[in-house]
Protein backbone atom coordinates (compact mmCIF):
# COMPACT_ATOMS: atom_id res chain seq x y z
CA UNK A 1 0.00 0.00 0.00
CA UNK A 2 1.24 3.49 -0.92
CA UNK A 3 0.17 6.95 0.11
CA UNK A 4 -2.54 8.48 -2.10
CA UNK A 5 -4.87 11.43 -2.26
CA UNK A 6 -7.61 9.64 -0.32
CA UNK A 7 -5.40 9.64 2.80
CA UNK A 8 -4.55 5.93 3.07
CA UNK A 9 -1.27 5.23 4.89
CA UNK A 10 1.85 3.85 3.31
CA UNK A 11 3.01 0.36 4.28
CA UNK A 12 5.60 1.91 6.64
CA UNK A 13 3.06 4.12 8.40
CA UNK A 14 0.64 1.20 8.87
CA UNK A 15 3.35 -0.96 10.36
CA UNK A 16 4.37 1.78 12.78
CA UNK A 17 0.75 2.25 13.87
CA UNK A 18 0.29 -1.47 14.46
CA UNK A 19 3.48 -1.54 16.53
CA UNK A 20 2.24 1.42 18.57
CA UNK A 21 -1.10 -0.28 19.24
CA UNK A 22 0.69 -3.51 20.20
CA UNK A 23 3.01 -1.62 22.56
CA UNK A 24 0.08 0.14 24.22
CA UNK A 25 -1.66 -3.18 24.69
CA UNK A 26 1.44 -4.72 26.26
CA UNK A 27 1.80 -1.76 28.58
CA UNK A 28 -1.77 -2.06 29.85
CA UNK A 29 -1.43 -5.81 30.28
CA UNK A 30 1.71 -5.47 32.39
CA UNK A 31 0.30 -2.53 34.37
CA UNK A 32 -2.96 -4.33 35.16
CA UNK A 33 -1.09 -7.52 36.01
CA UNK A 34 1.08 -5.59 38.46
CA UNK A 35 -1.98 -4.07 40.11
CA UNK A 36 -3.66 -7.45 40.57
CA UNK A 37 -0.45 -8.99 41.95
CA UNK A 38 0.03 -6.19 44.45
CA UNK A 39 -3.55 -6.50 45.71
CA UNK A 40 -2.91 -10.24 46.12
CA UNK A 41 0.16 -9.50 48.25
CA UNK A 42 2.55 -10.93 45.64
CA UNK A 43 4.85 -7.95 45.83
CA UNK A 44 7.99 -9.29 44.16
CA UNK A 45 5.98 -10.37 41.13
CA UNK A 46 4.17 -7.04 41.06
CA UNK A 47 7.51 -5.24 41.08
CA UNK A 48 8.71 -7.27 38.11
CA UNK A 49 5.53 -6.39 36.22
CA UNK A 50 5.92 -2.66 36.94
CA UNK A 51 9.50 -2.94 35.65
CA UNK A 52 8.17 -4.46 32.41
CA UNK A 53 5.62 -1.64 32.23
CA UNK A 54 8.39 0.93 32.52
CA UNK A 55 10.45 -0.74 29.81
CA UNK A 56 7.54 0.06 27.52
CA UNK A 57 6.70 3.50 28.95
CA UNK A 58 9.70 4.84 30.87
CA UNK A 59 8.00 8.16 31.54
CA UNK A 60 4.77 6.82 33.00
CA UNK A 61 4.02 8.53 36.30
CA UNK A 62 1.64 5.90 37.64
CA UNK A 63 4.00 3.01 37.04
CA UNK A 64 6.83 4.78 38.91
CA UNK A 65 4.46 5.79 41.70
CA UNK A 66 2.98 2.33 42.21
CA UNK A 67 6.42 0.77 41.88
CA UNK A 68 7.43 2.92 44.83
CA UNK A 69 4.44 1.63 46.80
CA UNK A 70 5.38 -1.99 46.07
CA UNK A 71 8.97 -1.36 47.14
CA UNK A 72 7.62 0.14 50.38
CA UNK A 73 5.49 -2.99 50.82
CA UNK A 74 8.73 -4.96 50.51
CA UNK A 75 10.40 -2.63 53.05
CA UNK A 76 12.93 -1.60 50.44
CA UNK A 77 12.53 2.02 51.39
CA UNK A 78 15.60 3.55 49.74
CA UNK A 79 14.53 2.11 46.40
CA UNK A 80 10.98 3.29 47.06
CA UNK A 81 12.24 6.85 47.52
CA UNK A 82 14.12 6.63 44.24
CA UNK A 83 10.96 5.42 42.49
CA UNK A 84 8.89 8.28 43.94
CA UNK A 85 11.59 10.68 42.80
CA UNK A 86 11.22 9.40 39.24
CA UNK A 87 7.46 9.85 39.49
CA UNK A 88 7.92 13.41 40.75
CA UNK A 89 10.23 14.24 37.86
CA UNK A 90 7.21 13.55 35.65
CA UNK A 91 4.51 15.11 37.90
CA UNK A 92 6.24 17.40 40.40
CA UNK A 93 2.99 18.58 41.96
CA UNK A 94 1.41 15.26 42.82
CA UNK A 95 0.31 14.97 46.44
CA UNK A 96 0.47 11.18 46.69
CA UNK A 97 4.06 10.76 45.60
CA UNK A 98 5.22 13.45 48.07
CA UNK A 99 3.17 11.89 50.87
CA UNK A 100 4.38 8.34 50.33
CA UNK A 101 7.93 9.57 49.81
CA UNK A 102 7.64 11.12 53.27
CA UNK A 103 6.48 7.79 54.72
CA UNK A 104 9.42 5.93 53.15
CA UNK A 105 11.90 8.51 54.44
CA UNK A 106 10.35 8.25 57.91
CA UNK A 107 10.94 4.49 57.82
CA UNK A 108 14.58 5.19 56.95
CA UNK A 109 14.78 7.49 60.01
CA UNK A 110 15.54 10.42 57.74
CA UNK A 111 13.24 12.67 59.69
CA UNK A 112 14.16 16.07 58.32
CA UNK A 113 13.82 14.87 54.73
CA UNK A 114 10.49 13.24 55.59
CA UNK A 115 9.20 16.53 57.01
CA UNK A 116 10.21 18.30 53.79
CA UNK A 117 8.19 15.76 51.78
CA UNK A 118 5.13 16.09 54.03
CA UNK A 119 5.38 19.87 53.76
CA UNK A 120 5.40 19.65 49.97
CA UNK A 121 2.41 17.30 50.09
CA UNK A 122 0.50 19.64 52.41
CA UNK A 123 1.16 22.62 50.17
CA UNK A 124 -0.84 20.69 47.59
CA UNK A 125 -3.54 19.40 50.01
CA UNK A 126 -3.53 21.53 53.15
CA UNK A 127 -6.64 19.79 54.52
CA UNK A 128 -5.33 16.25 54.33
CA UNK A 129 -5.56 14.51 57.69
CA UNK A 130 -2.91 11.87 57.01
CA UNK A 131 -0.25 14.34 55.97
CA UNK A 132 -0.62 16.29 59.22
CA UNK A 133 -0.83 13.13 61.33
CA UNK A 134 2.27 11.47 59.87
CA UNK A 135 4.13 14.76 60.03
CA UNK A 136 3.30 14.91 63.74
CA UNK A 137 4.69 11.40 64.27
CA UNK A 138 8.00 12.30 62.64
CA UNK A 139 8.27 15.56 64.55
CA UNK A 140 7.73 13.59 67.75
CA UNK A 141 10.58 11.25 66.75
CA UNK A 142 12.74 14.35 66.24
CA UNK A 143 11.77 15.63 69.72
CA UNK A 144 10.27 18.76 68.19
CA UNK A 145 7.47 18.76 70.72
CA UNK A 146 5.63 22.00 69.98
CA UNK A 147 5.65 21.41 66.23
CA UNK A 148 4.41 17.84 66.73
CA UNK A 149 1.51 19.03 68.89
CA UNK A 150 0.67 21.73 66.36
CA UNK A 151 0.66 19.10 63.59
CA UNK A 152 -1.70 16.83 65.54
CA UNK A 153 -3.91 19.85 66.24
CA UNK A 154 -4.10 20.49 62.50
CA UNK A 155 -5.05 16.85 61.92
CA UNK A 156 -7.73 17.07 64.62
CA UNK A 157 -9.29 20.15 63.05
CA UNK A 158 -9.88 17.96 59.99
CA UNK A 159 -10.94 14.81 61.90
CA UNK A 160 -11.92 15.88 65.43
CA UNK A 161 -12.92 12.36 66.49
CA UNK A 162 -9.81 10.51 65.43
CA UNK A 163 -8.52 8.21 68.13
CA UNK A 164 -4.94 8.01 66.91
CA UNK A 165 -4.25 11.73 66.74
CA UNK A 166 -5.56 12.22 70.29
CA UNK A 167 -3.57 9.23 71.54
CA UNK A 168 -0.31 10.27 69.87
CA UNK A 169 -0.83 13.84 71.05
CA UNK A 170 -1.10 12.46 74.58
CA UNK A 171 2.14 10.53 74.09
CA UNK A 172 4.02 13.66 73.00
CA UNK A 173 2.72 15.63 75.97
CA UNK A 174 3.50 12.84 78.43
CA UNK A 175 7.08 12.58 77.16
CA UNK A 176 7.33 16.36 77.56
CA UNK A 177 6.12 15.94 81.19
CA UNK A 178 3.06 18.05 80.52
CA UNK A 179 0.97 15.54 82.38
CA UNK A 180 -2.33 17.37 82.82
CA UNK A 181 -2.50 18.12 79.09
CA UNK A 182 -1.48 14.54 78.29
CA UNK A 183 -4.25 13.18 80.50
CA UNK A 184 -6.79 15.36 78.70
CA UNK A 185 -5.65 13.99 75.32
CA UNK A 186 -5.80 10.37 76.47
CA UNK A 187 -9.29 11.00 77.86
CA UNK A 188 -10.43 12.39 74.50
CA UNK A 189 -8.97 9.29 72.81
CA UNK A 190 -10.91 7.08 75.24
CA UNK A 191 -14.16 8.91 74.55
CA UNK A 192 -13.73 7.65 70.98
CA UNK A 193 -12.37 4.17 71.76
CA UNK A 194 -13.25 3.24 75.31
CA UNK A 195 -11.92 -0.31 75.04
CA UNK A 196 -8.33 0.55 74.16
CA UNK A 197 -5.86 -1.02 76.55
CA UNK A 198 -2.94 1.26 75.74
CA UNK A 199 -4.80 4.52 76.25
CA UNK A 200 -6.02 3.37 79.69
CA UNK A 201 -2.54 2.16 80.60
CA UNK A 202 -0.82 5.39 79.47
CA UNK A 203 -3.47 7.44 81.23
CA UNK A 204 -2.68 5.51 84.40
CA UNK A 205 1.03 6.28 84.02
CA UNK A 206 0.19 9.93 83.50
CA UNK A 207 -1.92 10.21 86.68
CA UNK A 208 0.81 8.30 88.52
CA UNK A 209 3.40 10.91 87.53
CA UNK A 210 1.37 13.69 89.15
CA UNK A 211 0.60 11.48 92.16
CA UNK A 212 -3.11 11.34 91.54
CA UNK A 213 -3.12 7.75 92.69
CA UNK A 214 -6.89 7.26 92.83
CA UNK A 215 -7.24 8.11 89.14
CA UNK A 216 -4.11 6.15 88.28
CA UNK A 217 -5.44 3.03 90.01
CA UNK A 218 -8.83 3.40 88.31
CA UNK A 219 -7.12 3.69 84.90
CA UNK A 220 -4.87 0.69 85.48
CA UNK A 221 -7.87 -1.35 86.59
CA UNK A 222 -9.62 -0.45 83.31
CA UNK A 223 -6.52 -1.56 81.40
CA UNK A 224 -6.34 -4.78 83.41
CA UNK A 225 -9.98 -5.53 82.67
CA UNK A 226 -9.15 -5.41 78.97
CA UNK A 227 -6.03 -7.61 79.27
CA UNK A 228 -6.45 -9.69 82.45
CA UNK A 229 -3.34 -11.76 81.73
CA UNK A 230 -1.03 -8.77 81.43
CA UNK A 231 0.90 -8.36 84.71
CA UNK A 232 1.96 -4.76 84.10
CA UNK A 233 -1.27 -2.98 85.21
CA UNK A 234 -1.32 -5.11 88.40
CA UNK A 235 2.27 -4.11 89.06
CA UNK A 236 1.59 -0.41 88.57
CA UNK A 237 -1.45 -0.59 90.87
CA UNK A 238 0.81 -2.11 93.56
CA UNK A 239 3.25 0.78 93.02
CA UNK A 240 0.42 3.29 93.45
CA UNK A 241 -0.77 1.74 96.71
CA UNK A 242 2.77 1.58 98.06
CA UNK A 243 3.34 5.24 97.20
CA UNK A 244 0.07 6.63 98.62
CA UNK A 245 0.63 7.09 102.33
CA UNK A 246 -2.95 8.34 102.75
CA UNK A 247 -4.41 4.85 102.28
CA UNK A 248 -4.61 3.07 105.67
CA UNK A 249 -4.32 -0.46 104.26
CA UNK A 250 -1.88 0.44 101.50
CA UNK A 251 0.59 -2.34 102.35
CA UNK A 252 -2.09 -5.03 102.19
CA UNK A 253 -3.40 -3.64 98.91
CA UNK A 254 0.09 -3.38 97.44
CA UNK A 255 0.83 -6.97 98.47
CA UNK A 256 -2.48 -8.13 96.96
CA UNK A 257 -1.64 -6.70 93.55
CA UNK A 258 1.96 -7.84 93.71
CA UNK A 259 0.67 -11.36 94.24
CA UNK A 260 -1.47 -10.97 91.11
CA UNK A 261 1.59 -9.69 89.23
CA UNK A 262 3.88 -12.48 90.35
CA UNK A 263 1.30 -15.15 89.66
CA UNK A 264 1.33 -14.02 86.03
CA UNK A 265 5.10 -13.57 85.60
CA UNK A 266 7.31 -14.26 88.58
CA UNK A 267 10.54 -14.61 86.60
CA UNK A 268 10.57 -11.01 85.33
CA UNK A 269 8.76 -9.23 88.16
CA UNK A 270 10.61 -10.79 91.10
CA UNK A 271 13.67 -8.75 90.16
CA UNK A 272 11.53 -5.69 89.43
CA UNK A 273 9.90 -5.88 92.86
CA UNK A 274 13.25 -6.30 94.60
CA UNK A 275 14.67 -3.14 93.00
CA UNK A 276 11.58 -0.91 92.64
CA UNK A 277 12.13 2.48 94.30
CA UNK A 278 8.38 2.98 94.80
CA UNK A 279 8.41 0.16 97.36
CA UNK A 280 10.99 1.94 99.53
CA UNK A 281 8.47 2.87 102.22
CA UNK A 282 7.16 -0.69 102.60
CA UNK A 283 10.37 -2.62 101.89
CA UNK A 284 11.04 -3.40 105.54
CA UNK A 285 7.48 -4.49 106.28
CA UNK A 286 7.41 -8.18 107.20
CA UNK A 287 4.54 -8.83 104.76
CA UNK A 288 6.58 -7.42 101.88
CA UNK A 289 9.67 -9.34 102.96
CA UNK A 290 7.67 -12.55 103.23
CA UNK A 291 6.26 -12.10 99.72
CA UNK A 292 9.70 -11.40 98.28
CA UNK A 293 11.26 -14.39 100.05
CA UNK A 294 8.56 -16.80 98.92
CA UNK A 295 8.90 -15.53 95.36
CA UNK A 296 12.66 -16.03 95.29
CA UNK A 297 12.29 -19.45 96.86
CA UNK A 298 10.01 -20.46 93.96
CA UNK A 299 12.14 -18.89 91.24
CA UNK A 300 15.52 -19.53 89.66
CA UNK A 301 17.05 -16.41 91.18
C-alpha positions in Angstrom: 0.0 0.0 0.0 1.2 3.5 -0.9 0.2 6.9 0.1 -2.5 8.5 -2.1 -4.9 11.4 -2.3 -7.6 9.6 -0.3 -5.4 9.6 2.8 -4.5 5.9 3.1 -1.3 5.2 4.9 1.8 3.9 3.3 3.0 0.4 4.3 5.6 1.9 6.6 3.1 4.1 8.4 0.6 1.2 8.9 3.4 -1.0 10.4 4.4 1.8 12.8 0.7 2.2 13.9 0.3 -1.5 14.5 3.5 -1.5 16.5 2.2 1.4 18.6 -1.1 -0.3 19.2 0.7 -3.5 20.2 3.0 -1.6 22.6 0.1 0.1 24.2 -1.7 -3.2 24.7 1.4 -4.7 26.3 1.8 -1.8 28.6 -1.8 -2.1 29.9 -1.4 -5.8 30.3 1.7 -5.5 32.4 0.3 -2.5 34.4 -3.0 -4.3 35.2 -1.1 -7.5 36.0 1.1 -5.6 38.5 -2.0 -4.1 40.1 -3.7 -7.4 40.6 -0.5 -9.0 41.9 0.0 -6.2 44.4 -3.5 -6.5 45.7 -2.9 -10.2 46.1 0.2 -9.5 48.3 2.6 -10.9 45.6 4.9 -7.9 45.8 8.0 -9.3 44.2 6.0 -10.4 41.1 4.2 -7.0 41.1 7.5 -5.2 41.1 8.7 -7.3 38.1 5.5 -6.4 36.2 5.9 -2.7 36.9 9.5 -2.9 35.7 8.2 -4.5 32.4 5.6 -1.6 32.2 8.4 0.9 32.5 10.5 -0.7 29.8 7.5 0.1 27.5 6.7 3.5 28.9 9.7 4.8 30.9 8.0 8.2 31.5 4.8 6.8 33.0 4.0 8.5 36.3 1.6 5.9 37.6 4.0 3.0 37.0 6.8 4.8 38.9 4.5 5.8 41.7 3.0 2.3 42.2 6.4 0.8 41.9 7.4 2.9 44.8 4.4 1.6 46.8 5.4 -2.0 46.1 9.0 -1.4 47.1 7.6 0.1 50.4 5.5 -3.0 50.8 8.7 -5.0 50.5 10.4 -2.6 53.1 12.9 -1.6 50.4 12.5 2.0 51.4 15.6 3.5 49.7 14.5 2.1 46.4 11.0 3.3 47.1 12.2 6.9 47.5 14.1 6.6 44.2 11.0 5.4 42.5 8.9 8.3 43.9 11.6 10.7 42.8 11.2 9.4 39.2 7.5 9.8 39.5 7.9 13.4 40.8 10.2 14.2 37.9 7.2 13.6 35.7 4.5 15.1 37.9 6.2 17.4 40.4 3.0 18.6 42.0 1.4 15.3 42.8 0.3 15.0 46.4 0.5 11.2 46.7 4.1 10.8 45.6 5.2 13.5 48.1 3.2 11.9 50.9 4.4 8.3 50.3 7.9 9.6 49.8 7.6 11.1 53.3 6.5 7.8 54.7 9.4 5.9 53.2 11.9 8.5 54.4 10.3 8.3 57.9 10.9 4.5 57.8 14.6 5.2 57.0 14.8 7.5 60.0 15.5 10.4 57.7 13.2 12.7 59.7 14.2 16.1 58.3 13.8 14.9 54.7 10.5 13.2 55.6 9.2 16.5 57.0 10.2 18.3 53.8 8.2 15.8 51.8 5.1 16.1 54.0 5.4 19.9 53.8 5.4 19.6 50.0 2.4 17.3 50.1 0.5 19.6 52.4 1.2 22.6 50.2 -0.8 20.7 47.6 -3.5 19.4 50.0 -3.5 21.5 53.1 -6.6 19.8 54.5 -5.3 16.3 54.3 -5.6 14.5 57.7 -2.9 11.9 57.0 -0.2 14.3 56.0 -0.6 16.3 59.2 -0.8 13.1 61.3 2.3 11.5 59.9 4.1 14.8 60.0 3.3 14.9 63.7 4.7 11.4 64.3 8.0 12.3 62.6 8.3 15.6 64.6 7.7 13.6 67.8 10.6 11.2 66.7 12.7 14.3 66.2 11.8 15.6 69.7 10.3 18.8 68.2 7.5 18.8 70.7 5.6 22.0 70.0 5.6 21.4 66.2 4.4 17.8 66.7 1.5 19.0 68.9 0.7 21.7 66.4 0.7 19.1 63.6 -1.7 16.8 65.5 -3.9 19.8 66.2 -4.1 20.5 62.5 -5.0 16.8 61.9 -7.7 17.1 64.6 -9.3 20.1 63.0 -9.9 18.0 60.0 -10.9 14.8 61.9 -11.9 15.9 65.4 -12.9 12.4 66.5 -9.8 10.5 65.4 -8.5 8.2 68.1 -4.9 8.0 66.9 -4.3 11.7 66.7 -5.6 12.2 70.3 -3.6 9.2 71.5 -0.3 10.3 69.9 -0.8 13.8 71.0 -1.1 12.5 74.6 2.1 10.5 74.1 4.0 13.7 73.0 2.7 15.6 76.0 3.5 12.8 78.4 7.1 12.6 77.2 7.3 16.4 77.6 6.1 15.9 81.2 3.1 18.1 80.5 1.0 15.5 82.4 -2.3 17.4 82.8 -2.5 18.1 79.1 -1.5 14.5 78.3 -4.3 13.2 80.5 -6.8 15.4 78.7 -5.6 14.0 75.3 -5.8 10.4 76.5 -9.3 11.0 77.9 -10.4 12.4 74.5 -9.0 9.3 72.8 -10.9 7.1 75.2 -14.2 8.9 74.5 -13.7 7.6 71.0 -12.4 4.2 71.8 -13.2 3.2 75.3 -11.9 -0.3 75.0 -8.3 0.5 74.2 -5.9 -1.0 76.5 -2.9 1.3 75.7 -4.8 4.5 76.2 -6.0 3.4 79.7 -2.5 2.2 80.6 -0.8 5.4 79.5 -3.5 7.4 81.2 -2.7 5.5 84.4 1.0 6.3 84.0 0.2 9.9 83.5 -1.9 10.2 86.7 0.8 8.3 88.5 3.4 10.9 87.5 1.4 13.7 89.1 0.6 11.5 92.2 -3.1 11.3 91.5 -3.1 7.7 92.7 -6.9 7.3 92.8 -7.2 8.1 89.1 -4.1 6.2 88.3 -5.4 3.0 90.0 -8.8 3.4 88.3 -7.1 3.7 84.9 -4.9 0.7 85.5 -7.9 -1.4 86.6 -9.6 -0.4 83.3 -6.5 -1.6 81.4 -6.3 -4.8 83.4 -10.0 -5.5 82.7 -9.2 -5.4 79.0 -6.0 -7.6 79.3 -6.4 -9.7 82.4 -3.3 -11.8 81.7 -1.0 -8.8 81.4 0.9 -8.4 84.7 2.0 -4.8 84.1 -1.3 -3.0 85.2 -1.3 -5.1 88.4 2.3 -4.1 89.1 1.6 -0.4 88.6 -1.4 -0.6 90.9 0.8 -2.1 93.6 3.2 0.8 93.0 0.4 3.3 93.4 -0.8 1.7 96.7 2.8 1.6 98.1 3.3 5.2 97.2 0.1 6.6 98.6 0.6 7.1 102.3 -3.0 8.3 102.8 -4.4 4.9 102.3 -4.6 3.1 105.7 -4.3 -0.5 104.3 -1.9 0.4 101.5 0.6 -2.3 102.4 -2.1 -5.0 102.2 -3.4 -3.6 98.9 0.1 -3.4 97.4 0.8 -7.0 98.5 -2.5 -8.1 97.0 -1.6 -6.7 93.6 2.0 -7.8 93.7 0.7 -11.4 94.2 -1.5 -11.0 91.1 1.6 -9.7 89.2 3.9 -12.5 90.4 1.3 -15.2 89.7 1.3 -14.0 86.0 5.1 -13.6 85.6 7.3 -14.3 88.6 10.5 -14.6 86.6 10.6 -11.0 85.3 8.8 -9.2 88.2 10.6 -10.8 91.1 13.7 -8.7 90.2 11.5 -5.7 89.4 9.9 -5.9 92.9 13.2 -6.3 94.6 14.7 -3.1 93.0 11.6 -0.9 92.6 12.1 2.5 94.3 8.4 3.0 94.8 8.4 0.2 97.4 11.0 1.9 99.5 8.5 2.9 102.2 7.2 -0.7 102.6 10.4 -2.6 101.9 11.0 -3.4 105.5 7.5 -4.5 106.3 7.4 -8.2 107.2 4.5 -8.8 104.8 6.6 -7.4 101.9 9.7 -9.3 103.0 7.7 -12.5 103.2 6.3 -12.1 99.7 9.7 -11.4 98.3 11.3 -14.4 100.0 8.6 -16.8 98.9 8.9 -15.5 95.4 12.7 -16.0 95.3 12.3 -19.5 96.9 10.0 -20.5 94.0 12.1 -18.9 91.2 15.5 -19.5 89.7 17.0 -16.4 91.2 
